């Protein structure tokens, strides 16, 4: 970059100004690095804020008696995920050179920073890793032992998710569209820009296996197998969590550019990719909004009600789907993505009810199903100009429906299948082992009473601290009279 800058400035400043040229180029380089690092850190903060969104969404979607339990799991997804991603996960994900399957350096961030990697990059990638773990926690809510949460969260963030991210996002990954050594998969590599498969499918399929192995919550289906609604206790928290996730998605998708300034142009000017960043934010918004509206009317036809909870899940399904192709599709295509993702979610929820599959947050259907659709959608609608802009190398395969042939679609379909297989062969045995050892599901008595009371020392809300008369427990009538007269 410095060489390009010097070559651009030399004709303007002349040979006598070599020192000035070097000084200006160094200043430009420092400024560019500072801006890019600030952009990446701000994006990391937005993605981390999604943990608050997950916590509120999960808390509102479970019954009041399990609120403390689900919020504690969300806190520890972030905390345990930080430790295990630091020790192992980042190395498995981005340790280079590698064998294409798994990274093998940077354990404990040893030898960081170095060219291409710095601490801001680690923080951004950690925020993604804990998002995958947060998705899984929703699928197994209200009946899972706390120790099982800790074990699966550590394994998912420390090993399962990092391996997938290495395949798709590392320059050494066997399926990466940015691969710098060896041949690209089908001459294309998979395009999953921000994680429809890497994050959402991984979290969703892990949750699918956990929920299948545990079985449905007590009372979720009657003796005839008919679905019985076990409604969450707070629509307000669900809506709050949804808006927080929407806000965080503007770091999740646009932030995946990692930089906002790119290179020096003629006369030392800086060419950036801020237009592509803005386009990505627009496609994200349109896909989620379209999915929300489609779900609103689709569920209205089914149930006769305008249901805010269904709309929130539809919105998130649209976001999960557009995450793969957000940077390489047109805004009009994002609307198609969101429309189809809503029906994918509605259809999978209907299938789940028929199969007596119980996922309190619809996480497996939403993140797993809509995430898979998003990867396929990218193989259909990726635009040539945008693919070349983001991934370079003119002549790369692009979307089938955009005239680019089927190689990108084939690569993306292979990745969907491989990720489904990888998560299944790693997470299903873990959940089976936990179940065999009696560490997965709580007892029926604890489940009926609620885990807040039986496992966490009390309920999340204070209204139960009053007796039927409204008097706080343990307070005597004389104390109330003294307080009313001002005597203490």
N, C-alpha and C positions, 0 to 999 in steps of 0.2 A: 504493500500500500504506500509506504514511504517513497519507493522508487517511482511509482506512478505519479505521486504528488510532485516530486522534484522535477520529473520530466515535463509536467504540465506548467510549472511555475518558471522554469529556466528561461523560456523565450520572452517572458514578460520582465523578469528582473535582470537578465543578462548574466554573463559568466562572472562578473565582478561581485555579484551578490550571492555567491554560493553559500556563505554562512547564513545570510538572511533566508535563503531558500530552505536550508536544513532546519532553521529555527521555526519557520512558519509551518513546515510539514510536521515537525514534532508536536507543535501546538495543536494542529488539526487532528493529529492522531490521538493526542491526549483527550481532546474535547469529544471526539467520536467515541472513544472508549468509555468516557464518563457518561455520555448520553445513553449509550447502549446498555451499560451496566445499570443505570437508573431505571431505564425502561424495563429491563428484565426483573429487577428487584421489585418494582411496583407491580408487575404482572404476577410475581410470586406471592405478594401480599394479597392480591385479589383472589388468587386460587386458594390460598390458605383460608381466606374469609369464607370460602365455600364450606369449610368444616362447621362453621357456625350455622350455615344454611342447612347442612345435613342434620345437625343436632336438633334444630328447631323442627324441621320436617319430620324427623323420626319421633321426636317427643310428642308432636301433635297427632301422629298417626297411630300411636299405641294407646291403650287404656291408661287411665290416670294411675293405676296401681303399679305400672311398670315404667313410669317416667324417669325416676332416678336411675334405674338400671340402664336404659337406652342412652341417656345423656352421658353417663359415666363411660360407656363403651365408646362413644364418639370422642370424648376427651382422650382416652387411652389409645385409640387408633392413631391419633396425632403423636402422642408422647412415645408409645412403643415403636411406632413407625419411624420416628426420628432416630432412635437409637439403632434399630436394625438396618435402616437404609444407610445410615452412616457407617456401620461396621461392615456390611456385606452388600446391600442392595445397589448402591451407586457403582461399586466395582463390577458387579455382575452386569450392570446395564451399560456402562460406558468405559470399562477398562479396555484399552487398546494398546497394542494389537491383540486380536482375539482369533478364535477359530471359526467365527461367524455365528456360533451358537450362544456363547456366554463370554463375558468379559473376565479379565483376570489380573487387574491391578487397580490401585486407588482404594484398597481396603483400609477402612478408617481414615479415608481422605489422604493417605500417605502419598507424597509427591504432588500434591495439589498446592498451589495452582501450577498449571503448565499451559502450553499453547492450546487454545481451544476450550479449556476448562478452567473455571475459577469458582470461588465459593458462591457467587450469585447463581451460577448454573446449578450447583448442587441444591441450593435452597428451592429453586423453581422445580426441579425434578422430584424432590422430596414431597412437595405439595401435591404433585400428581400421584405419587405412590400411595399416600394416605387417602386420597380420594377413592382409589380402587377399594381399599379396605373398608371405607365408610359405606360404600354401596352394599357390600356383603352383609354388613351388620343389620341392615334393614330387613333382609330376607329371613333372618333367623331370630327376629325380635320376639320377645314375650315368652320364650320357653327355653332359652339357652343359658347354660351355666357360665358364670363370669370367666372362669379359668379357660374355657373353650374359646372365648373371644380373644383372650390374650395370646393363646397359642396360634390360632389361625391368623390373627393380625400380624404377628411377628413373621410367620412363614410366608404369608402373601407379600408383604412389603420387602422382606429380606431376600426372597428367592423367586417366587412364582412370577410376580409382576416384573421384576427387573429383567428376567430372561426374555420375556416378550418384548419389552421396550428395547432391548439390545437388538433383537431381530429386525425391528421396524425403524428405529431412530438412530442407532449407532452407524457410523460410517463403515463399520466392519460387519454389520448384520447381514445375514444371508438373504433376507427379504427386503432390505432397505432400498428405497428409491434414491437415496443419497450415497449409496455404496461407492467407495473409492478404489476397491481392489476386487478383482474377479468379475464375473458376469452378473448382470442384473437378472432377477427372476422374470422370465419371459421377455427379456429385453426392456423391462419396465420397472420392476420392483413395486412393492405395494405403496400406494399413496393413502396414508392415514395420518393426516397432518397433525391433529391434536388429540387423537386417542379414542375414536369410536370403538375400535377393536382393542387397542392396547390397554385402555383404562376401563371403558364401560363394559365391553364383553368379558374381560377378565373378572371384574367385580361381580357382574351379573351371573356368570356361569358358576363362579365359586358359591354365590348365594343360592343358586339353583340346587346344587348338590347338598349344601347344608340343610336347606328346607326339605328336600326329598328324604334325606336320611333321618332327620328328626321327626318328620310327619307333621300334620296340621295341629294347630292349637286346639285344646279341649273346647268343644262346642262350636268349632268353625263349620262343621258339617253335621247335619242331623243323622238319625239312624237310617234314613232312606237315601243318604248321600247328597241331600239338597244343601246348597250353600246357605249359611247363616251369617249375616253381617256382624262382625265384631268391630264396631266403629271406634276410630280413634277419639280421644277425649277433647281435642281442641282444633277446630278448623282455623282459628286465628293463628296458632303456631305453624300450621301447615302453610298458610299463605305467607306468613313472615319468612319461613324457611325457603319457600319458592322464590320470593323476590331476592333474597340474599344469594341464592344459587344463580339466578339470572344475572345479578350484578357481578358475581365472581366469574361467570362464563366469559366476560369481556377480558379477563386475564387469561383464562383457560385457552381460548381459541386465538385471538390476536396475539397474545403473549407468546404463542408457540413459534413466532418468527424469531424469537430470541434477541434480535437486534432490530432497531428501527432505522439506523444509518448503515449504508452498505459500503460504498467505495468512492474514491476520488475520480472526478471527471475532468474535462478540459479546464485549464486555468485554475486547478485546485478546487473546483466546486465539488460539493458532496452530493452524490446520488443516493437517495434513500428509497425505502420501500414502504413509506407511510401510506401511499395510496392503496397498496395491497393490504396493509393492516386495517385501514378504514373499510375496505370492501369486505374483509373477513368479519368485522363487527356487524356489518349490515346483513350479510348472509345468515349469520348466527341469529340475529334478531328476527328476521323474516321467517326462518324455519320454525323457531319456537312459537312465534305468534300465530302462524298458520296452523300448526299442530294444536294449539290451545283452542282456536275457534272451531276447527274440525271436530275435536273431541267434544266441545260444548254441544254442537248440534247432533253429532253422532250419538252421544249418550242420551240426549233429549228424545231422540227417536226410539231408543231402547227402553228408557225408564219413565219418560214423561216428566222428568225433572231437569232443572238447570243446576248442575252440581259443581260447586267450586272445587271440590277435592279432585274430581275427575279432570277438570280443566287444568289444575296445577300439574297433575301427572302427565297429561297430554303435552303441556308446554315443555316439561323436562324431557319427555321422549323426543320431541322435535330437536331440542338442543343436543341430546345424545347422538342423534342421527347425523346432524349437520357437522359434527365435530371432525369427522374424517375429511370431508371435502370442502370445508368452509373457505379455504384459500384459493381453490382452483375451480369453483363453479360460479356461474352468474347469479345475481339476485333472483331472477325469475325461476331458475332451477331450484334455488333454496325453498321456494314456495312449494314446489312439487315434493321435495324431500319432506317437508313438514306435514303436508297433506297425507302422504302415504304412511309416514311414521305413526300418525294418529290411529289409522286403521290397523296397523301392525299391533299397536298396543291394545286396542279394543279387541282384536281377534285373539291375541294371546291370553288376555284376561278371561275371555269366554272359554277358551280351551283349558286354562288352569282350573276354572270352576268345575268343568266337566270331569277333569282328572283328579279332583280333590287335592289340588296343590295349593298350599297356603303360604303366601308371601305377604306379610302385613303392609309392606310399602310398594308392592308390585315391582320390586327392584330387578328381579330376574327377567321379567317381561320387558320392563322399561329399558334398562341398561343393556341387558343381553340381547333382546330381540331388536330393539330400535338401533342399538349400536351395530349389529350385524347388517341391518338394512342400510345404514349410513355408509358402510364400506362398499356394499354392492352399488349403491346410488352413485358413489364417486367413480366407480368403473364405468358407469353409464353416461354421466353428465360432465366429467372433467373437461374443461375447455383447453384447447391446445396452447393458446397464448399464455394462459395462467400457469399451466404445467411447466412450460419452458421458462417463464419468469421465476418461478419458485425453485425448480429443480435443475434448471440449466439444460444444456445439450439439446439444440434444435433437432427435431425429428423423433422425439420421444413419443411413445404411445400415449394416447389420451382417451377420453370417453367414447364408448361405442356409439351412443346416440349422437355424438358430436362429430362423427366421421373418423374417429381415431382407431377403429378396429377393436378387436376383442382381447388384446394382450393385457392391458391394464385390468380389465374386468376379470380375466382369468387369474391374474396374480392376486387380486383382492379376494376372490372366492376361495382360492387356496389358503389364504391367510385366515379367513373366517374358520375354515375347517381345521386348520392346524392349531389355532388358538383354542378352539372348543375342545380339541383332543388334549392339548397340553394342560389346560386347567382341569380337565376331567381326571387325567391320570395322576395329577399332583394333589388336588384338593379333595377329591372323592375319597381316596384312601385315608387321608388325614381325618376327615369327618367320620369315616367308618371306624377308625382306630379309637377316636375319642368316644364314640358311641359304645364301642365294645368295652372300653374301660370304665364306662359309667360317668364320663366327664362331659358329655355333650348336653343332655337335656335335664332340666330340673325335675323334681318329683311332681306328681299330679297335685299333691297337697300344696306345695309351694307355688305351683303355677296358678292354682285357683285363688290362693290368698293374695298373689301378686308378689313379685320379686323385690319390690321396694321394702315391703314389710319383713319378708323372710330372709333376704340376703343383704340388704343395705341399711338396715337400722331405722327405717321409718319412711313415711310417704313424702312426696315432693311438695305437697301443699299443706298449709297450716290449718285448714278449717277443721281437721279432725282433732285438734288440740282443745276443742271446746266440748263441754258436756251438753246433753240435750237442752238444757235451759239457756245455753249461750254463755255460761260462765266458764272462764278458762279453768282447765283441770288443776286441782291443787290450791285454788284461791278460795279463801274463806269469806263468809258474808261480812264479818267484822272488817276485813281488809277493804272490801268494796265500800262499806259505809265510811270508813276513815278517809279513803281517797276522795269520796264525794264531798266531805266536809273540809278537806284541805289538811287533814291531820295525817301524819306519817309516823 
